[in-house]
Amino acid sequence: MASAYTPGLTVSGDIVVKRVRRLPIKGEVLVKLGEKVGPQQVVAQAMLPGVLQTMKIADKLGIEPQDIPTLLKVKVGDPVTKDMLIAEGKKLFGFFKAPTVTSDFTGTLESISDVTGNLLIREPSIPVDIKAYIQGQVAEIMPEEGVIVETRCAMIQGIFGVGGERVGVIRIAVSDPTKILDASDILDSDAGKILIGGSGMTYEAIVKGSQVGITGIVAGGLKDSDLTKFLGFDIGVAITGQEQINLTLMVTEGFGYLGMAQRTFALFKTLEGQTASINGATQIRAGVIRPEIIAPIAADVKQAVQSHESFELKIGTPIRVIREPYFGKLGAVTDLPAQLVVLDSGTEVRVLRAKLSDGEDVTVPRANVEIIASN
């Protein structure tokens, strides 16, 4: 029978990665090819058009729309500021005070309608900045769109995370990979740091970390009930990273309290004190995105010998399920049937049978699992 292969999470002390930094709309690239950039450096910028606001001038002055141009103090293209006088009516009978209209908005007068009697004021453009995210070098320029940044680094991927891109200094906050990170492990001096826990992080630790101002927490596992309690809503597993929180969370093993792989914890220990980039964005459907930590390596450090682990599925291979209904559960392969199986959707796929860590025997599509690297 032909061999079957499936991906695993990247845990490498020396790897070259590239990250695409693309604007949502066309704009301006601010760096040059080959330029060295820092994680917080803005590499491209675009200007989103400001909101178009309407002012009903004719109604405010009690006049016919076609009479507006003769009473305006500004013309199309002029800048206006809030509370600025923009129109003045005529005195009534020569002695009543003329009615006036001041601007409700700051921006630019974009148009005047002699049909509706309205003015359209465009508020100031909103700058959209794209930062490098990682420390590295500009490897490619995408004119008017962005850049690709390349770096040689240590990289650890997780199975799940929340929160966006941030930068902090790594600190190992527990003594070993089996210890749960609690609030007592977090110091007031941890502001701006990425804390590395062991088998999990408690709800109290997450809250204190948020209050202290830490950048992120990484641990083996996390109770989904604690995550829901912290976020204030039940999060799905399709895509994350846009949550309105002030720190990033990442788990390397799954949901619940699960000891961090010894190899992963050992790598984090070598990175303690280094500045790293963290991103909790996760997508486990088409176009898989993994949460990650990236810590740059100095250019003068000798290239490490890379080990290439086999990701072949066979009987006994440790796996993690990455789709519902068994998302995050660990197990081992017990059988690899050769025949295709028809799913409820009508799709024919290859499956595997596995015994999960809780003793349950399950059958899942091979595409729904990943191999767990040995410690």
LOFI-144814 format. One line per 8 residues: number of its first residue (from 0); their letters; for each residue x negated, y, z of C-alpha. Coordinates in nm, 4 decimals, always signed. Example, Ala and Ser with C-alpha at 12.3 -4.5 7.8 and 13.67 -1.06 7.14 Angstrom:
% residues 2
0) as) -1.2300/-0.4500/+0.7800 ~ -1.3670/-0.1060/+0.7140
% end
This chain:
% residues 375
0) masaytpg) +0.0000/+0.0000/+0.0000 ~ -0.1249/+0.3528/-0.0771 ~ -0.2447/+0.5583/+0.2173 ~ -0.0169/+0.8262/+0.3614 ~ -0.1541/+1.1591/+0.4787 ~ -0.0026/+1.4397/+0.6844 ~ -0.1476/+1.7674/+0.8163 ~ -0.2569/+1.8443/+1.1691
8) ltvsgdiv) -0.3162/+2.1680/+1.3558 ~ -0.6465/+2.3431/+1.2934 ~ -0.8745/+2.3540/+1.5972 ~ -1.2156/+2.4640/+1.4729 ~ -1.5105/+2.6391/+1.6280 ~ -1.6457/+2.7531/+1.2913 ~ -1.4254/+2.8085/+0.9893 ~ -1.3733/+3.0725/+0.7198
16) vkrvrrlp) -1.0190/+3.2068/+0.6918 ~ -0.8495/+3.4693/+0.4789 ~ -0.5437/+3.6721/+0.5678 ~ -0.3306/+3.8633/+0.3178 ~ -0.2403/+4.2128/+0.4377 ~ +0.0380/+4.3331/+0.2077 ~ +0.2572/+4.6436/+0.2189 ~ +0.6369/+4.6018/+0.1958
24) ikgevlvk) +0.6466/+4.8628/-0.0830 ~ +0.3825/+5.0110/-0.3120 ~ +0.1436/+5.2456/-0.1392 ~ -0.2264/+5.3242/-0.1043 ~ -0.5177/+5.0978/-0.0129 ~ -0.7471/+5.2793/+0.2322 ~ -1.0536/+5.0523/+0.2279 ~ -1.3057/+4.9350/-0.0310
32) lgekvgpq) -1.4031/+4.5907/-0.1522 ~ -1.6673/+4.4419/+0.0765 ~ -1.6016/+4.6916/+0.3556 ~ -1.6205/+4.5596/+0.7118 ~ -1.2982/+4.6164/+0.9045 ~ -1.1818/+4.5851/+1.2631 ~ -0.8545/+4.4247/+1.3682 ~ -0.6898/+4.7577/+1.4536
40) qvvaqaml) -0.8099/+4.9377/+1.1410 ~ -0.5403/+5.0558/+0.8987 ~ -0.6267/+4.9080/+0.5589 ~ -0.3222/+5.0211/+0.3583 ~ -0.0388/+5.2693/+0.3974 ~ +0.2937/+5.3334/+0.2290 ~ +0.5546/+5.6020/+0.2850 ~ +0.9133/+5.4904/+0.3249
48) pgvlqtmk) +1.1596/+5.7534/+0.2003 ~ +1.3332/+5.9330/+0.4860 ~ +1.7046/+5.8970/+0.5513 ~ +1.9301/+6.1073/+0.3294 ~ +2.1615/+6.3168/+0.5491 ~ +2.4758/+6.5028/+0.4430 ~ +2.5913/+6.8471/+0.5591 ~ +2.9418/+6.9671/+0.4644
56) iadklgie) +2.8589/+7.3322/+0.4089 ~ +3.1790/+7.4293/+0.2282 ~ +3.3901/+7.2973/+0.5134 ~ +3.1774/+7.4727/+0.7752 ~ +3.2036/+7.8089/+0.5961 ~ +3.5624/+7.7630/+0.4815 ~ +3.4788/+7.8362/+0.1177 ~ +3.5163/+7.6712/-0.2227
64) pqdiptll) +3.2304/+7.4327/-0.3203 ~ +3.1345/+7.6403/-0.6256 ~ +3.0647/+7.9410/-0.4013 ~ +2.7933/+7.7665/-0.1970 ~ +2.4858/+7.8688/-0.4042 ~ +2.5529/+8.2386/-0.3478 ~ +2.5538/+8.1949/+0.0326 ~ +2.2547/+7.9632/+0.0810
72) kvkvgdpv) +1.9308/+8.0885/+0.2359 ~ +1.7353/+7.7913/+0.0945 ~ +1.7026/+7.6260/-0.2449 ~ +1.6484/+7.2694/-0.3642 ~ +1.2993/+7.1512/-0.2707 ~ +1.2633/+7.3844/+0.0281 ~ +1.1647/+7.2426/+0.3660 ~ +1.4182/+7.2894/+0.6447
80) tkdmliae) +1.3993/+7.2391/+1.0176 ~ +1.6655/+7.1560/+1.2711 ~ +1.8616/+7.4667/+1.3844 ~ +1.7209/+7.6721/+1.0967 ~ +1.9670/+7.9155/+0.9325 ~ +2.0500/+7.7729/+0.5896 ~ +2.3736/+7.9499/+0.4908 ~ +2.5616/+8.2681/+0.5822
88) gkklfgff) +2.9160/+8.3563/+0.4840 ~ +3.0603/+8.7006/+0.4101 ~ +3.1990/+8.9360/+0.6693 ~ +3.5752/+8.9423/+0.6896 ~ +3.7315/+9.2842/+0.6285 ~ +3.3891/+9.4370/+0.6760 ~ +3.3734/+9.4093/+1.0528 ~ +3.4237/+9.0419/+1.1574
96) kaptvtsd) +3.0931/+8.8620/+1.2094 ~ +2.9924/+8.6515/+0.9120 ~ +3.0021/+8.2725/+0.9760 ~ +2.6643/+8.0971/+0.9675 ~ +2.5434/+7.7398/+0.9330 ~ +2.2213/+7.6003/+1.0775 ~ +2.0605/+7.2752/+0.9728 ~ +2.1417/+6.9632/+1.1693
104) ftgtlesi) +1.8258/+6.7945/+1.0428 ~ +1.4563/+6.8421/+0.9656 ~ +1.3465/+6.7532/+0.6159 ~ +1.3697/+6.8720/+0.2564 ~ +1.6774/+7.0062/+0.0765 ~ +1.7252/+6.7468/-0.1970 ~ +2.0456/+6.8517/-0.3702 ~ +2.3488/+7.0827/-0.3636
112) sdvtgnll) +2.6888/+6.9707/-0.4898 ~ +2.9286/+7.2329/-0.6223 ~ +3.1923/+6.9577/-0.6453 ~ +3.1974/+6.8271/-0.2876 ~ +3.0487/+7.1335/-0.1205 ~ +2.7806/+6.9237/+0.0504 ~ +2.4063/+6.9576/+0.0945 ~ +2.1784/+6.6507/+0.0977
120) irepsipv) +1.8743/+6.6767/+0.3221 ~ +1.6048/+6.4098/+0.3038 ~ +1.4412/+6.3508/+0.6424 ~ +1.0585/+6.3193/+0.6529 ~ +0.9023/+6.0077/+0.5040 ~ +0.8153/+5.7290/+0.7455 ~ +0.4564/+5.5981/+0.7243 ~ +0.4126/+5.2208/+0.7167
128) dikayiqg) +0.0636/+5.1146/+0.8198 ~ -0.0841/+4.7702/+0.7617 ~ -0.3759/+4.6840/+0.9888 ~ -0.6537/+4.4369/+0.9176 ~ -0.5335/+4.2131/+1.2086 ~ -0.8650/+4.0265/+1.2131 ~ -1.2239/+4.1457/+1.2254 ~ -1.3884/+4.0675/+0.8962
136) qvaeimpe) -1.4637/+4.1886/+0.5476 ~ -1.2388/+4.2989/+0.2620 ~ -1.2614/+4.0083/+0.0174 ~ -1.0072/+4.1295/-0.2358 ~ -0.8194/+4.4476/-0.3218 ~ -0.4579/+4.4328/-0.4426 ~ -0.4089/+4.7807/-0.5940 ~ -0.1173/+4.9709/-0.4348
144) egvivetr) -0.0245/+4.6587/-0.2376 ~ -0.2904/+4.5708/+0.0175 ~ -0.6002/+4.3611/+0.0741 ~ -0.7222/+4.0162/+0.1660 ~ -0.9483/+4.0095/+0.4718 ~ -1.1949/+3.7245/+0.5175 ~ -1.3740/+3.6241/+0.8348 ~ -1.5895/+3.3477/+0.9729
152) camiqgif) -1.4349/+3.2534/+1.3025 ~ -1.3190/+3.0075/+1.5611 ~ -0.9527/+2.9295/+1.4992 ~ -0.6909/+2.7507/+1.7077 ~ -0.3416/+2.6910/+1.5732 ~ -0.0402/+2.6168/+1.7907 ~ +0.2826/+2.4334/+1.7283 ~ +0.5121/+2.7184/+1.8324
160) gvggervg) +0.4932/+3.0827/+1.9317 ~ +0.6817/+3.4086/+1.9674 ~ +0.5669/+3.7674/+1.9408 ~ +0.3707/+3.9411/+1.6692 ~ +0.0106/+4.0273/+1.5882 ~ -0.2003/+4.1515/+1.8782 ~ -0.5651/+4.1784/+1.9815 ~ -0.7126/+4.1004/+2.3235
168) viriavsd) -1.0034/+3.9549/+2.5188 ~ -0.9813/+3.5846/+2.6001 ~ -0.9830/+3.4794/+2.9669 ~ -0.9500/+3.1242/+3.0941 ~ -0.6956/+3.1623/+3.3742 ~ -0.6793/+2.8023/+3.5024 ~ -0.9381/+2.5499/+3.6163 ~ -0.8426/+2.2640/+3.3822
176) ptkildas) -0.6096/+2.1817/+3.0926 ~ -0.3555/+2.0046/+3.3133 ~ -0.2859/+2.3032/+3.5400 ~ +0.0281/+2.5135/+3.4926 ~ -0.0301/+2.8878/+3.4621 ~ +0.1658/+3.0637/+3.7374 ~ +0.2123/+3.4287/+3.8335 ~ -0.0614/+3.3960/+4.0977
184) dildsdag) -0.3148/+3.3235/+3.8224 ~ -0.2541/+3.6628/+3.6598 ~ -0.4557/+3.9610/+3.7825 ~ -0.3806/+4.3307/+3.7577 ~ -0.7079/+4.3605/+3.5643 ~ -0.5735/+4.1272/+3.2932 ~ -0.4129/+4.4103/+3.0969 ~ -0.5087/+4.3709/+2.7319
192) kiliggsg) -0.6271/+4.0111/+2.7718 ~ -0.5216/+3.6803/+2.6199 ~ -0.4820/+3.4319/+2.9037 ~ -0.5444/+3.0620/+2.8486 ~ -0.3363/+2.8288/+3.0634 ~ -0.3312/+2.4510/+3.0873 ~ -0.0213/+2.2343/+3.0600 ~ +0.2271/+2.5197/+3.0650
200) mtyeaivk) +0.3301/+2.8692/+3.1681 ~ +0.6044/+2.9426/+3.4198 ~ +0.8790/+3.1993/+3.3700 ~ +0.7297/+3.4005/+3.6575 ~ +0.3909/+3.4022/+3.4828 ~ +0.5431/+3.5322/+3.1605 ~ +0.7278/+3.8094/+3.3450 ~ +0.4213/+3.9159/+3.5435
208) gsqvgitg) +0.2093/+3.9074/+3.2294 ~ +0.4576/+4.1367/+3.0582 ~ +0.4532/+4.3742/+3.3551 ~ +0.0727/+4.3779/+3.3804 ~ +0.0375/+4.4444/+3.0074 ~ -0.1483/+4.1350/+2.8931 ~ -0.1755/+4.0716/+2.5202 ~ -0.0751/+3.7062/+2.5177
216) ivagglkd) -0.0553/+3.3698/+2.6894 ~ -0.1596/+3.0354/+2.5421 ~ -0.0801/+2.7029/+2.7075 ~ -0.0072/+2.3441/+2.6209 ~ +0.3674/+2.3766/+2.6674 ~ +0.6590/+2.5949/+2.7641 ~ +1.0059/+2.5132/+2.8908 ~ +1.2628/+2.6240/+2.6345
224) sdltkflg) +1.4912/+2.7378/+2.9182 ~ +1.2180/+2.9721/+3.0446 ~ +1.1664/+3.1118/+2.6954 ~ +1.5390/+3.1741/+2.6521 ~ +1.5560/+3.3402/+2.9937 ~ +1.2647/+3.5705/+2.9119 ~ +1.3848/+3.6663/+2.5641 ~ +1.7482/+3.7017/+2.6658
232) fdigvait) +1.8676/+3.4888/+2.3765 ~ +1.8325/+3.1350/+2.2439 ~ +1.5682/+3.1285/+1.9734 ~ +1.5764/+2.8928/+1.6781 ~ +1.2778/+2.7113/+1.5335 ~ +1.3077/+2.8368/+1.1747 ~ +1.0989/+3.1558/+1.1964 ~ +0.9691/+3.3715/+1.4816
240) gqeqinlt) +0.7298/+3.6624/+1.5314 ~ +0.9657/+3.9611/+1.5189 ~ +1.0848/+3.9443/+1.8801 ~ +1.0901/+4.2783/+2.0613 ~ +0.8546/+4.1780/+2.3429 ~ +0.5265/+4.3285/+2.4598 ~ +0.3164/+4.0116/+2.4589 ~ +0.2653/+3.7068/+2.2382
248) lmvtegfg) +0.3198/+3.3493/+2.3571 ~ +0.1742/+3.0373/+2.1953 ~ +0.1939/+2.6682/+2.2837 ~ -0.0468/+2.4104/+2.1438 ~ +0.1330/+2.0847/+2.2275 ~ +0.5117/+2.1292/+2.2454 ~ +0.8077/+2.2111/+2.4696 ~ +0.7945/+2.1173/+2.8364
256) ylgmaqrt) +0.4776/+2.0969/+3.0432 ~ +0.2176/+1.9136/+2.8326 ~ -0.1527/+1.9090/+2.9059 ~ -0.3533/+2.1070/+2.6531 ~ -0.5766/+1.8826/+2.4426 ~ -0.9197/+1.8635/+2.6056 ~ -1.0862/+1.9559/+2.2759 ~ -0.8719/+2.2680/+2.2432
264) falfktle) -0.9305/+2.3752/+2.6038 ~ -1.3047/+2.3190/+2.5690 ~ -1.3143/+2.5401/+2.2593 ~ -1.1271/+2.8166/+2.4416 ~ -1.3864/+2.8002/+2.7212 ~ -1.6626/+2.8750/+2.4693 ~ -1.4653/+3.1809/+2.3535 ~ -1.4078/+3.3347/+2.6977
272) gqtasing) -1.4878/+3.7047/+2.6997 ~ -1.4592/+3.7405/+2.3228 ~ -1.2125/+3.9664/+2.1457 ~ -0.9609/+3.7677/+1.9429 ~ -0.6505/+3.8185/+1.7312 ~ -0.3316/+3.6333/+1.8209 ~ -0.0095/+3.5931/+1.6240 ~ +0.2946/+3.3982/+1.7460
280) atqiragv) +0.4738/+3.3891/+1.4092 ~ +0.6053/+3.0378/+1.3454 ~ +0.7894/+2.8886/+1.0502 ~ +0.8319/+2.5133/+1.0263 ~ +1.0468/+2.4883/+0.7182 ~ +0.9287/+2.5532/+0.3614 ~ +0.6154/+2.7657/+0.3654 ~ +0.4865/+2.6560/+0.7060
288) irpeiiap) +0.3393/+2.9316/+0.9248 ~ +0.1547/+2.8404/+1.2441 ~ +0.0890/+3.0603/+1.5461 ~ -0.2831/+3.1190/+1.5802 ~ -0.5778/+3.2667/+1.7629 ~ -0.8744/+3.3859/+1.5576 ~ -1.2049/+3.4879/+1.7211 ~ -1.4762/+3.6150/+1.4818
296) iaadvkqa) -1.8250/+3.4673/+1.4817 ~ -2.1287/+3.6893/+1.4402 ~ -2.2781/+3.6710/+1.0918 ~ -2.6222/+3.5738/+1.2275 ~ -2.4926/+3.2642/+1.4069 ~ -2.6123/+2.9446/+1.2407 ~ -2.3402/+2.7626/+1.0464 ~ -2.2059/+2.4767/+1.2549
304) vqshesfe) -2.1774/+2.1284/+1.1142 ~ -1.8115/+2.0772/+1.0340 ~ -1.6444/+1.7520/+1.1251 ~ -1.3699/+1.6371/+0.8929 ~ -1.1075/+1.4392/+1.0784 ~ -0.9009/+1.1805/+0.9010 ~ -0.5347/+1.2671/+0.8780 ~ -0.4255/+0.9243/+0.7610
312) lkigtpir) -0.1025/+0.7875/+0.8980 ~ -0.1299/+0.4306/+1.0251 ~ +0.0120/+0.2166/+1.3018 ~ -0.0793/+0.3724/+1.6357 ~ -0.1538/+0.7212/+1.4985 ~ -0.0506/+0.9852/+1.7547 ~ +0.1997/+1.2270/+1.6041 ~ +0.4141/+1.5262/+1.6935
320) virepyfg) +0.7584/+1.5785/+1.5403 ~ +0.7968/+1.9289/+1.3937 ~ +1.1661/+1.9298/+1.2990 ~ +1.4913/+1.8908/+1.4854 ~ +1.6373/+1.6884/+1.6511 ~ +1.3033/+1.5774/+1.8002 ~ +1.1111/+1.9032/+1.7570 ~ +0.7948/+1.9184/+1.9708
328) klgavtdl) +0.8157/+1.5579/+2.0939 ~ +0.5027/+1.3427/+2.0964 ~ +0.4761/+0.9785/+2.0036 ~ +0.2877/+0.7144/+1.8090 ~ +0.3569/+0.5514/+1.4746 ~ +0.4995/+0.1981/+1.5039 ~ +0.5853/+0.1268/+1.1394 ~ +0.5419/+0.2767/+0.7921
336) paqlvvld) +0.8154/+0.1291/+0.5691 ~ +0.7234/+0.1346/+0.2006 ~ +1.0773/+0.1733/+0.0703 ~ +1.2451/+0.5114/+0.0250 ~ +1.5343/+0.6023/+0.2553 ~ +1.8336/+0.8132/+0.1519 ~ +1.9065/+1.0999/+0.3945 ~ +2.2507/+1.2461/+0.4659
344) sgtevrvl) +2.1650/+1.5227/+0.2194 ~ +2.1244/+1.2613/-0.0550 ~ +1.7468/+1.3103/-0.0785 ~ +1.5248/+1.0026/-0.0998 ~ +1.2175/+1.0268/+0.1246 ~ +0.9552/+0.8102/+0.2857 ~ +0.9993/+0.7683/+0.6599 ~ +0.8070/+0.6353/+0.9550
352) raklsdge) +0.9124/+0.4747/+1.2772 ~ +0.7637/+0.5977/+1.6026 ~ +0.7914/+0.5463/+1.9749 ~ +0.8211/+0.8821/+2.1493 ~ +0.6546/+0.9578/+2.4807 ~ +0.9892/+0.9182/+2.6577 ~ +1.0204/+0.5623/+2.5228 ~ +1.2752/+0.6361/+2.2497
360) dvtvpran) +1.2293/+0.4618/+1.9146 ~ +1.3069/+0.6951/+1.6232 ~ +1.2948/+0.7028/+1.2446 ~ +1.1962/+1.0360/+1.0881 ~ +1.0805/+1.1604/+0.7456 ~ +0.7021/+1.1573/+0.7189 ~ +0.7126/+1.5250/+0.6186 ~ +0.8624/+1.6031/+0.9608
368) veiiasn) +0.5566/+1.5023/+1.1612 ~ +0.1983/+1.6094/+1.2026 ~ -0.0978/+1.4143/+1.3300 ~ -0.2392/+1.5100/+1.6681 ~ -0.6164/+1.5334/+1.6550 ~ -0.7943/+1.3191/+1.9105 ~ -0.9491/+1.5006/+2.2068
% end
